[in-house]
Amino acid sequence: MPKVTFIIDGKEKTVEFEQGKLEYQHHGLPESFLDVAMNCGIPLEHACGGSCACTTCHVIVQKGMENLSEMQDNEADRLDTAWDLRTNSRLGCQAVIKGDVVGEFPMYTRNYVQEGGAIQLGKSNRKDEEAKAAEVRP
């Protein structure tokens, strides 16, 4: 079973799924980063619904690039328009997971209105919120 580690704001969340058994959510390709994220309740922005028409699901693959499907021309063409493109960049809706992989969601892909955060581009307030919550606990 592939282990998928998502890195969001420096925090890691690892999930596993059995290939061929994951319910297809119709967000991107089956068993793609986006499909796995949606099945596991992990917010990965996808403004176009996972149809490879935008770059909001841009993922930076930290480990396991060899465990992803080969990049197709339509993904490469779309990815060329992504901000902060790297050699290990993939679109979450197109990169099908075939083994263990670690992917980071870049800060600029967050939709703070939809995901319930502050509207400050390039800056998450998640750490501030966690610090305040820790202060309140006995």
Contact map, one row per residue, 1 for C-alpha under 8 A:
111000000000000111100000000000000000000000000000000000000000000000000000000000000000000000000000001000000000000000000000000000000000000000
111100000000000111100000000000000000000000000000000000000000000000000000000000000000000000000000111110000000000000000000000000000000000000
111110000000011110000000000000000000000000000000000000000000000000000000000000000000000000000000001110000000000000000000000000000000000000
011111000000011100000000000000000000000000000000000000000000000000000000000000000000000000000000000111100000000000000000000000000000000000
001111100001111000000000000000000000000000000000000000000000000000000000000000000000000000000000000011100000000000000000000000000000000000
000111110001110000000000000000000000000000000000000000000000000000000000000000000000000000000000000001111000000000000000000000000000000000
000011111111100000000000000000000000000000000000000000000000000000000000000000000000000000000000000001111000000000000000000000000000000000
000001111111000000000000000000000000000000000000000000000000000000000000000000000000000000000000000000011110000000000000000000000000000000
000000111110000000000000000000000000000000000000000000000000000000000000000000000000000000000000000000001010000000000000000101000000000000
000000111111000000000000000000000000000000000000000000000000000000000000000000000000000000000000000000000000000000000000000000000000000000
000000111111100000000000000000000000000000000000000000000000000000000000000000000000000000000000000000000000000000000000000000000000000000
000011110111110000000000000000000000000000000000000000000000000000000000000000000000000000000000000000000000000000000000000000000000000000
000011100011111000000000000000000000000000000000000000000000000000000000000000000000000000000000000000000000000000000000000000000000000000
001111000001111100000000000000000000000000000000000000000000000000000000000000000000000000000000000000000000000000000000000000000000000000
001110000000111110000000000000000000000100000000000000000000000000000000000000000000000000000000000000000000000000000000000000000000000000
111100000000011111000000000000000000000000000000000000000000000000000000000000000000000000000000000000000000000000000000000000000000000000
111000000000001111101100000000000001000000000000000000000000000000000000000000000000000000000000000000000000000000000000000000000000000000
110000000000000111111100000000000000000000000000000000000000000000000000000000000000000000000000000000000000000000000000000000000000000000
110000000000000011111100000000100000000000000000000000000000000000000000000000000000000000000000010000000000000000000000000000000000000000
000000000000000001111100000000000000000000000000000000000000000000000000000000000000000000000000000000000000000000000000000000000000000000
000000000000000011111110000000000000000000000000000000000000000000000000000000000000000000000000000000000000000000000000000000000000000000
000000000000000011111111000000100001001000000000000000000000000000000000000000000000000000000000000000000000000000000000000000000000000000
000000000000000000001111100000000000001000000000000000000000000000000000000000000000000000000000000000000000000000000000000000000000000000
000000000000000000000111111001100010001000000000000000000000000000000000000000000000000000000000000000000000000000000000000000000000000000
000000000000000000000011111001000010011000000000000000000000000000000000000000000000000000000000000000000000000000000000000000000000000000
000000000000000000000001111111000010000000000000010000000000000000000000000000000000000000000000000000000000000000000000000000000000000000
000000000000000000000001111111000110010000000000111000000000000000000000000000000000000000001000000000000000000000000000000000000000000000
000000000000000000000000011111010110000000000000111100000000000000000000000000000000000000011100000000000000000000000000000000000000000000
000000000000000000000000011111110110000000000000010000000000000000000000000000000000000000001111000000000000000000000000000000000000000000
000000000000000000000001111111110010000000000000000000000000000000000000000000000000000000000001000000000000000000000000000000000000000000
000000000000000000100101000011111111000000000000000000000000000000000000000000000000000000000001100000000000000000000000000000000000000000
000000000000000000000000000111111111000000000000000000000000000000000000000000000000000000011111100000000000000000000000000000000000000000
000000000000000000000000000000111111100000000000000000000000000000000000000000000000000000011111100000000000000000000000000000000000000000
000000000000000000000000001110111111110000010100010000001000000000000000000000000000000000011000000000000000000000000000000000000000000000
000000000000000000000001111111111111111000000000000000000000000000000000000000000000000000001000000000000000000000000000000000000000000000
000000000000000010000100000000111111111100000000000000000000000000000000000000000000000000000000000000000000000000000000000000000000000000
000000000000000000000000000000001111111111110000000000000000000000000000000000000000000000000000000000000000000000000000000000000000000000
000000000000000000000000101000000111111111110000000000000000000000000000000000000000000000000000000000000000000000000000000000000000000000
000000000000000000000111100000000011111111000000000000000000000000000000000000000000000000000000000000000000000000000000000000000000000000
000000000000001000000000000000000001111111000000000000000000000000000000000000000000000000000000000000000000000000000000000000000000000000
000000000000000000000000000000000000111111100000000000000000000000000000000000000000000000000000000000000000000000000000000000000000000000
000000000000000000000000000000000000111111110000000000000000000000000000000000000000000000000000000000000000000000000000000000000000000000
000000000000000000000000000000000000110011111000000000000000000000000000000000000000000000000000000000000000000000100000000000000000000000
000000000000000000000000000000000100110001111100000000001000000000000000000000000000000000000000000000001000010000000000000000000000000000
000000000000000000000000000000000000000000111110000000011000000000000000000000000000000000000000000000000000111000000000000000000000000000
000000000000000000000000000000000100000000011111110001111000000000000000000000000000000000001000000000000000000000000000000000000000000000
000000000000000000000000000000000000000000001111110001010000000000000000000000000000000000000000000000000000000000000000000000000000000000
000000000000000000000000000000000000000000000111111111000000000000000000000000000000000000000000000000000000000000000000000000000000000000
000000000000000000000000001100000000000000000111111000000000000000000000000000000000000000000000000000000000000000000000000000000000000000
000000000000000000000000011110000100000000000111111110001000000000000000000000000000000000001100000000000000000000000000000000000000000000
000000000000000000000000001100000000000000000001111111000000000000000000000000000000000000001000000000000000000000000000000000000000000000
000000000000000000000000000100000000000000000001011111100000000000000000011001000000000000101100000000000000000000000000000000000000000000
000000000000000000000000000000000000000000000001011111100000000000000000000001000000000000000000000000000000000000000000000000000000000000
000000000000000000000000000000000000000000000111001111111000000000000000000001000000000000000000000000000000000000000000000000000000000000
000000000000000000000000000000000000000000000100000111111100000000000000000001101100000000100000000000000000000000000000000000000000000000
000000000000000000000000000000000000000000001110000001111100000000000000000000000000000000000000000000000000110000000000000000000000000000
000000000000000000000000000000000100000000011100010001111110000000000000000000000000000000111000000000001000100000000000000000000000000000
000000000000000000000000000000000000000000000000000000111111000000000000000000100100000011110000000000001100100000000000000000000000000000
000000000000000000000000000000000000000000000000000000001111100000000000000000000000000011110000000000111100000000000000000000000000000000
000000000000000000000000000000000000000000000000000000000111110000000000000000000000010111000000000000111100000000000000000000000000000000
000000000000000000000000000000000000000000000000000000000011111110000000000000000000000111000000000011110000000000000000000000000000000000
000000000000000000000000000000000000000000000000000000000001111110000000000000000000000100000000000011110000000000000000000000000000000000
000000000000000000000000000000000000000000000000000000000000111110000000000000000000000000000000000011100000000000000000000000000000000000
000000000000000000000000000000000000000000000000000000000000111111110000000000000000000000000000001111000000000000000000000000000000000000
000000000000000000000000000000000000000000000000000000000000111111110000000000000000000100000000000010000000000000000000000000000000000000
000000000000000000000000000000000000000000000000000000000000000111111000000000000000000000000000000000000000000000000000000000000000000000
000000000000000000000000000000000000000000000000000000000000000111111000000000000000000000000000111110000000000000000000000000000000000000
000000000000000000000000000000000000000000000000000000000000000111111100000000000000000000000011111010000000000000000000000000000000000000
000000000000000000000000000000000000000000000000000000000000000001111110000000000000000000000011110000000000000000000000000000000000000000
000000000000000000000000000000000000000000000000000000000000000000011111000000000000000000000010000000000000000000000000000000000000000000
000000000000000000000000000000000000000000000000000000000000000000001111101100000000000001000110000000000000000000000000000000000000000000
000000000000000000000000000000000000000000000000000000000000000000000111111100000000000000000000000000000000000000000000000000000000000000
000000000000000000000000000000000000000000000000000000000000000000000011111110000000000000000000000000000000000000000000000000000000000000
000000000000000000000000000000000000000000000000000100000000000000000001111111000000000000000000000000000000000000000000000000000000000000
000000000000000000000000000000000000000000000000000100000000000000000011111111100000000001100100000000000000000000000000000000000000000000
000000000000000000000000000000000000000000000000000000000000000000000011111111110000000000000000000000000000000000000000000000000000000000
000000000000000000000000000000000000000000000000000000000000000000000000111111111000000000000000000000000000000000000000000000000000000000
000000000000000000000000000000000000000000000000000111100000000000000000011111111100000000000000000000000000000000000000000000000000000000
000000000000000000000000000000000000000000000000000000100100000000000000001111111100100011100000000000000000000000000000000000000000000000
000000000000000000000000000000000000000000000000000000000000000000000000000111111100100000000000000000000000000000000000000000000000000000
000000000000000000000000000000000000000000000000000000100000000000000000000011111110000000000000000000000000000000000000000000000000000000
000000000000000000000000000000000000000000000000000000100100000000000000000001111111100000000000000000000000000000000000000000000000000000
000000000000000000000000000000000000000000000000000000000000000000000000000000001111100000000000000000000000000000000000000000000000000000
000000000000000000000000000000000000000000000000000000000000000000000000000000000111110000000000000000000000000000000000000000000000000000
000000000000000000000000000000000000000000000000000000000000000000000000000000110111111010000000000000000000000000000000000000000000000000
000000000000000000000000000000000000000000000000000000000001000000000000000000000001111110000000000000000000000000000000000000000000000000
000000000000000000000000000000000000000000000000000000000000000000000000000000000000111110000000000000000000000000000000000000000000000000
000000000000000000000000000000000000000000000000000000000001110010000000000000000000011111000000000000000000000000000000000000000000000000
000000000000000000000000000000000000000000000000000000000111100000000000000000100000111111100000000000000000000000000000000000000000000000
000000000000000000000000000000000000000000000000000000000111100000000010001000100000000111110110000000000000000000000000000000000000000000
000000000000000000000000000000000000000000000000000100101110000000000000001000100000000011111110000000000000000000000000000000000000000000
000000000000000000000000000100011100000000000000000000001110000000000000000000000000000001111110000000000000000000000000000000000000000000
000000000000000000000000001110011110000000000100011100001000000000000000000000000000000000111111000000000000000000000000000000000000000000
000000000000000000000000000110011000000000000000010100000000000000000010001000000000000001111111000000000000000000000000000000000000000000
000000000000000000000000000010011000000000000000000000000000000000011110000000000000000001111111100000000000000000000000000000000000000000
000000000000000000000000000011111000000000000000000000000000000000011000000000000000000000001111110000000000000000000000000000000000000000
010000000000000000000000000000111000000000000000000000000000000000111000000000000000000000000011111110000000000000000000000000000000000000
010000000000000000100000000000000000000000000000000000000000000000111000000000000000000000000001111100000000000000000000000000000000000000
111000000000000000000000000000000000000000000000000000000000000100110000000000000000000000000000111110000000000000000000000000000000000000
011100000000000000000000000000000000000000000000000000000000000100100000000000000000000000000000111111000000000000000000000000000000000000
011110000000000000000000000000000000000000000000000000000000111110110000000000000000000000000000101111100000000000000000000000000000000000
000111100000000000000000000000000000000000000000000000000000111100000000000000000000000000000000000111110000000000000000000000000000000000
000111100000000000000000000000000000000000000000000000000011111000000000000000000000000000000000000011111000000000000000000000000000000000
000001110000000000000000000000000000000000000000000000000011110000000000000000000000000000000000000001111100000000000000000000000000000000
000001111000000000000000000000000000000000010000000000001111000000000000000000000000000000000000000000111110100000000000000000000000000000
000000010000000000000000000000000000000000000000000000000111000000000000000000000000000000000000000000011111110000000000000000000000000000
000000011000000000000000000000000000000000000000000000000000000000000000000000000000000000000000000000001111110000000000011100000000000000
000000000000000000000000000000000000000000000000000000000000000000000000000000000000000000000000000000000111110000000000110000000000000000
000000000000000000000000000000000000000000001000000000011100000000000000000000000000000000000000000000001111111000000000000000000000000000
000000000000000000000000000000000000000000011000000000010000000000000000000000000000000000000000000000000111111100100000000000000000000000
000000000000000000000000000000000000000000001000000000000000000000000000000000000000000000000000000000000000111111100000000000000000000000
000000000000000000000000000000000000000000000000000000000000000000000000000000000000000000000000000000000000011111111111000000000000000000
000000000000000000000000000000000000000000000000000000000000000000000000000000000000000000000000000000000000001111111110000000000000000000
000000000000000000000000000000000000000000000000000000000000000000000000000000000000000000000000000000000000001111111000000000000000000000
000000000000000000000000000000000000000000100000000000000000000000000000000000000000000000000000000000000000011111111000000000000000000000
000000000000000000000000000000000000000000000000000000000000000000000000000000000000000000000000000000000000000111111100000000000000000000
000000000000000000000000000000000000000000000000000000000000000000000000000000000000000000000000000000000000000111111110000111000000000000
000000000000000000000000000000000000000000000000000000000000000000000000000000000000000000000000000000000000000110011111000110000000000000
000000000000000000000000000000000000000000000000000000000000000000000000000000000000000000000000000000000000000110001111100000000000000000
000000000000000000000000000000000000000000000000000000000000000000000000000000000000000000000000000000000000000100000111111100000000000000
000000000000000000000000000000000000000000000000000000000000000000000000000000000000000000000000000000000001000000000011111100000000000000
000000000000000000000000000000000000000000000000000000000000000000000000000000000000000000000000000000000011000000000001111100000000000000
000000000000000000000000000000000000000000000000000000000000000000000000000000000000000000000000000000000010000000000001111110000000000000
000000001000000000000000000000000000000000000000000000000000000000000000000000000000000000000000000000000010000000001101111111100000000000
000000000000000000000000000000000000000000000000000000000000000000000000000000000000000000000000000000000000000000001100001111111000000000
000000001000000000000000000000000000000000000000000000000000000000000000000000000000000000000000000000000000000000001000000111111100000000
000000000000000000000000000000000000000000000000000000000000000000000000000000000000000000000000000000000000000000000000000111111110000000
000000000000000000000000000000000000000000000000000000000000000000000000000000000000000000000000000000000000000000000000000011111111000000
000000000000000000000000000000000000000000000000000000000000000000000000000000000000000000000000000000000000000000000000000011111111100000
000000000000000000000000000000000000000000000000000000000000000000000000000000000000000000000000000000000000000000000000000001111111110000
000000000000000000000000000000000000000000000000000000000000000000000000000000000000000000000000000000000000000000000000000000111111111000
000000000000000000000000000000000000000000000000000000000000000000000000000000000000000000000000000000000000000000000000000000011111111100
000000000000000000000000000000000000000000000000000000000000000000000000000000000000000000000000000000000000000000000000000000001111111110
000000000000000000000000000000000000000000000000000000000000000000000000000000000000000000000000000000000000000000000000000000000111111110
000000000000000000000000000000000000000000000000000000000000000000000000000000000000000000000000000000000000000000000000000000000011111111
000000000000000000000000000000000000000000000000000000000000000000000000000000000000000000000000000000000000000000000000000000000001111111
000000000000000000000000000000000000000000000000000000000000000000000000000000000000000000000000000000000000000000000000000000000000111111
000000000000000000000000000000000000000000000000000000000000000000000000000000000000000000000000000000000000000000000000000000000000001111
